[in-house]
Amino acid sequence: MSMVNPFRTAFRLPSRNQRINWFPGHMTKGMRQIQQKLRTVDCIVEIHDARIPIAGRNSQFFETITGNGVKPHILVLNKIDLLGSTKQQREIRKQLQSEQPELRNIIFTNCKDQRNHGVHDILPLATKLVAESSRFNRAQSAENNIMIVGVPNVGKSSIINVLRNVHLKKRSAARVGAIAGITRAVGERIKIQETPPVYMIDTPGILQPSVTDDEMGMKLALVGCLPDHIVGEDLIADYLLFWLNKHKRYEYVEKMELQAPSDNISAVLAEYAHKQGMFHRVKQFNGQVEVMTNLLAASRKFISFFRTGQFGPINLDEQCT
């Protein structure tokens, strides 16, 4: 390898007219339901994936839902077990607050770990912010209503469940899953704490109606904020390979049992599939059946290595040095 990165410096979608967009009907309905419930909400907790702290945050949440600061707002960057060091967290906090000074309350969490300090910080901070706020029509209510918002598959329902377990020692109440789009409507209130009474409202993940930045769309797809089939596993795998090479993160070479780094996703997947014995039978137009390497299975494995942290901690919004 030379000192100069020999690979692609920009990622382009195969078709000039292609866009990475996913805004099904339940998102439109969900946004409307959220706005209808705002009068009964005391605090907004926005959950986002720490691996994409900048990319993909739905600006409508802060501008429309929080009323530009009228309601207390906490940004929770979840999945820090896949992000890395506290130094990385400090840099992200600094960057976010320089771009959006009103983001005064940022917490980093790992919702899979009930002992995580960030998880335990959410409720005390939320109740403190509510107590210090005007609350307007809810000033006489002893209850705190907290609404959880964010893009799909960032851990919104998981955060609710872990907080319910930590503070009430009760089982999960919000439905969760490892794919985008599990929660499809604004849910009923879920009790989280007895004193003071705190309730959380789960909401469907809502993306921006139009993602005009190709790389932002691919980052959202790579961390699983969109269903894989919407974008295509082959394209997601190609973007992952592009990002790793661009940032000189060559851990994939050993993990994929390759001879050297490569910028050719088809070659990478074919080599890995061949070594792992990933083959399938494909019927040709003439009726004959041919045994071929299973590139789709290899793509899924490559993506799963990233999503489970096997290429090491990664911040996809990190700038090249």
C-alpha positions in Angstrom: 0.0 0.0 0.0 1.3 3.4 -0.9 1.0 6.4 1.5 -1.6 7.9 -0.9 -5.1 6.2 -0.8 -5.5 4.7 -4.2 -9.2 4.1 -3.9 -12.4 6.1 -4.7 -12.6 9.5 -3.2 -16.3 9.9 -3.8 -19.3 7.5 -3.7 -21.8 7.7 -6.6 -25.0 5.8 -6.9 -25.3 3.5 -10.0 -28.0 5.6 -11.5 -27.9 9.4 -11.7 -31.7 9.6 -11.0 -31.5 7.2 -8.0 -32.1 8.5 -4.5 -32.0 6.7 -1.1 -35.5 7.6 0.1 -38.0 5.8 2.3 -41.0 7.6 3.6 -44.0 5.2 3.8 -47.5 6.2 4.8 -47.1 5.4 8.5 -44.4 8.1 8.8 -46.8 10.8 7.5 -49.4 9.5 9.9 -46.9 9.3 12.7 -45.8 12.9 12.3 -49.4 14.0 12.4 -50.1 12.0 15.6 -47.0 13.4 17.2 -48.1 17.0 16.6 -51.6 16.2 17.9 -50.1 15.0 21.2 -47.7 17.8 21.8 -50.0 19.7 24.1 -49.8 16.9 26.6 -46.0 16.5 26.3 -43.5 18.1 28.8 -40.2 17.0 27.2 -38.9 15.7 23.9 -36.1 13.0 24.0 -34.6 12.5 20.5 -32.8 9.2 20.0 -30.2 8.9 17.3 -27.5 6.4 16.3 -24.1 7.5 17.7 -22.3 6.1 14.6 -24.0 8.8 12.5 -24.2 11.8 15.0 -24.6 14.4 12.2 -26.1 12.5 9.3 -29.8 11.8 9.0 -31.2 13.7 12.0 -34.6 14.8 11.0 -34.5 18.6 11.2 -38.3 18.7 11.4 -38.2 17.3 14.9 -36.4 20.2 16.4 -38.1 22.9 14.3 -41.7 21.6 14.4 -42.0 19.2 17.3 -39.9 21.1 20.0 -41.1 24.5 18.7 -37.5 25.7 18.5 -36.8 25.3 22.1 -40.3 25.9 23.6 -40.3 22.4 25.1 -37.2 20.9 26.8 -35.2 18.7 24.4 -32.6 16.0 25.0 -30.5 14.4 22.3 -29.6 10.8 23.1 -26.9 9.3 21.0 -27.3 5.6 21.4 -25.2 2.5 20.5 -22.0 4.0 21.9 -20.6 0.4 22.3 -20.1 0.6 18.5 -18.7 4.1 18.5 -15.6 4.1 20.6 -13.8 6.3 23.1 -14.9 9.1 25.4 -12.6 11.3 23.3 -14.7 10.6 20.3 -17.8 11.5 22.3 -16.3 14.8 23.3 -15.5 15.7 19.7 -19.0 14.8 18.6 -20.5 16.9 21.4 -18.3 19.9 20.4 -19.2 19.5 16.7 -22.9 19.2 17.3 -23.1 22.2 19.7 -21.0 24.4 17.3 -23.5 23.6 14.5 -26.6 23.8 16.7 -25.9 25.9 19.8 -29.4 25.2 21.2 -28.4 21.5 21.7 -27.4 22.0 25.3 -28.4 18.5 26.5 -26.6 15.6 24.9 -26.3 12.1 26.4 -24.4 9.1 25.1 -26.0 5.7 25.8 -25.8 2.0 25.3 -29.3 0.7 25.8 -28.1 -2.9 25.9 -26.3 -2.2 29.2 -28.6 -1.3 32.1 -25.6 -0.2 34.1 -24.6 2.4 31.5 -24.2 5.9 33.0 -25.9 7.6 30.1 -29.0 5.4 30.5 -29.3 6.4 34.1 -28.8 10.1 33.3 -31.8 10.4 31.0 -34.7 10.5 33.5 -33.0 12.8 36.1 -32.1 15.3 33.4 -35.6 15.1 31.8 -37.4 15.7 35.1 -35.0 18.5 36.0 -35.6 20.2 32.6 -39.4 19.8 33.0 -39.3 21.3 36.6 -37.4 24.3 35.3 -39.7 24.9 32.2 -42.9 26.9 32.0 -45.1 23.9 31.0 -47.9 26.4 30.1 -51.2 24.4 30.1 -49.6 21.6 32.1 -48.2 23.6 35.0 -50.6 22.1 37.5 -50.0 18.5 36.5 -47.8 16.3 38.8 -47.2 13.9 35.9 -44.3 14.2 33.5 -45.0 13.1 29.9 -41.9 12.5 27.8 -42.1 11.8 24.1 -39.4 9.7 22.4 -38.7 10.6 18.8 -36.1 9.8 16.2 -35.3 8.1 12.9 -36.1 4.3 12.5 -34.1 1.6 14.3 -32.0 3.7 16.6 -33.2 2.2 19.9 -36.2 4.3 20.8 -38.4 1.4 22.1 -35.3 -0.2 23.7 -34.6 2.9 25.7 -38.1 3.0 27.0 -37.9 -0.7 28.0 -34.6 -0.4 29.8 -35.7 2.7 31.7 -38.9 1.0 32.7 -36.8 -1.9 34.0 -34.3 0.3 35.8 -36.8 2.5 37.5 -39.8 0.3 38.0 -38.2 -3.2 37.8 -40.9 -4.2 35.3 -40.7 -6.1 32.1 -40.6 -4.5 28.6 -43.7 -2.7 27.4 -42.6 -1.3 24.0 -42.2 -3.6 21.0 -38.6 -3.8 19.6 -36.8 -5.4 16.7 -33.5 -5.3 14.8 -35.1 -3.9 11.6 -36.5 -0.5 10.8 -40.2 0.2 11.0 -41.3 -2.0 14.0 -43.1 0.9 15.7 -45.7 2.2 13.2 -47.9 4.5 15.2 -47.7 6.7 18.3 -48.3 4.5 21.3 -50.1 4.9 24.6 -48.3 6.2 27.6 -45.9 3.8 29.3 -45.1 4.3 33.0 -41.4 4.7 33.7 -41.3 6.1 37.3 -43.5 6.4 40.3 -42.2 9.5 42.1 -42.7 11.8 40.4 -45.0 10.0 38.0 -43.2 9.8 34.6 -44.7 8.4 31.4 -43.0 7.9 28.1 -44.7 7.9 24.7 -43.1 5.8 21.9 -43.4 7.0 18.3 -42.6 5.6 14.9 -39.2 6.3 13.4 -39.5 9.2 10.9 -37.0 10.1 8.3 -36.8 13.2 6.3 -39.3 13.0 3.4 -36.6 13.6 0.9 -32.9 12.6 1.4 -31.0 14.6 -1.3 -27.5 13.8 -0.1 -26.5 10.4 -1.4 -23.9 9.8 1.3 -26.3 10.6 4.0 -28.8 8.1 2.6 -26.1 5.4 2.4 -25.0 6.1 6.0 -28.6 5.7 7.1 -28.9 2.5 5.2 -25.6 1.1 6.5 -26.6 1.5 10.2 -30.0 0.0 9.5 -32.3 3.0 9.6 -33.9 1.8 6.3 -34.9 -1.8 5.5 -32.0 -3.4 3.6 -34.1 -4.4 0.6 -35.1 -0.8 -0.1 -31.5 0.1 -1.0 -30.1 -3.3 -1.7 -27.5 -5.2 0.2 -25.0 -5.1 -2.7 -25.1 -1.3 -2.7 -24.9 -1.1 1.1 -21.9 -3.4 1.0 -20.2 -1.3 -1.7 -20.7 1.9 0.3 -19.2 0.2 3.4 -16.2 -0.9 1.4 -15.8 2.6 0.0 -16.0 4.2 3.5 -13.5 1.8 5.0 -11.0 2.3 2.2 -11.4 6.1 2.2 -10.7 6.2 5.9 -7.8 3.7 5.7 -9.7 1.2 7.9 -8.4 -2.1 6.5 -9.5 -4.4 9.3 -11.9 -5.9 6.8 -9.0 -7.5 4.9 -8.2 -10.0 7.8 -11.9 -10.5 8.7 -12.9 -11.2 5.1 -9.7 -13.4 4.6 -8.6 -11.3 1.6 -5.1 -11.1 0.2 -5.1 -7.3 0.1 -7.4 -4.3 0.3 -9.6 -3.8 -2.8 -11.9 -1.2 -4.2 -13.9 -3.8 -6.2 -16.9 -5.0 -4.1 -17.7 -7.8 -6.5 -14.1 -9.2 -6.2 -14.2 -8.8 -2.4 -17.5 -10.6 -2.0 -16.6 -13.3 -4.5 -13.3 -14.1 -2.7 -14.9 -14.2 0.7 -17.9 -16.3 -0.6 -15.5 -18.8 -2.3 -13.4 -19.2 0.9 -16.5 -19.6 3.1 -18.2 -22.1 0.7 -21.1 -19.8 0.0 -22.6 -21.2 -3.1 -26.1 -21.5 -4.6 -27.8 -23.0 -7.6 -29.0 -20.7 -10.3 -31.3 -21.8 -13.1 -30.2 -20.3 -16.4 -32.5 -19.3 -19.3 -31.8 -22.5 -21.1 -33.0 -24.5 -18.1 -29.5 -25.6 -17.0 -28.6 -25.2 -13.3 -25.3 -23.6 -12.5 -23.5 -23.5 -9.2 -22.4 -19.9 -8.4 -20.8 -18.0 -5.5 -23.6 -16.5 -3.4 -22.7 -12.8 -3.5 -25.9 -11.8 -1.6 -25.0 -14.0 1.3 -21.5 -12.5 1.3 -22.9 -9.0 1.2 -25.1 -9.7 4.2 -22.2 -11.1 6.2 -19.9 -8.1 5.3 -22.6 -5.7 6.5 -23.2 -7.7 9.7 -19.5 -7.5 10.5 -19.9 -3.7 10.6 -23.2 -3.6 12.4 -21.9 -5.9 15.2 -18.7 -3.9 15.6 -16.3 -6.5 14.2 -14.4 -3.9 12.2 -13.8 -1.9 15.4 -15.5 1.3 16.6 -16.6 3.5 13.8 -18.0 7.1 13.5 -19.4 7.3 9.9 -19.4 11.1 10.1 -15.7 11.2 11.0 -13.7 13.4 8.7 -10.7 12.0 6.8 -7.3 13.1 8.2 
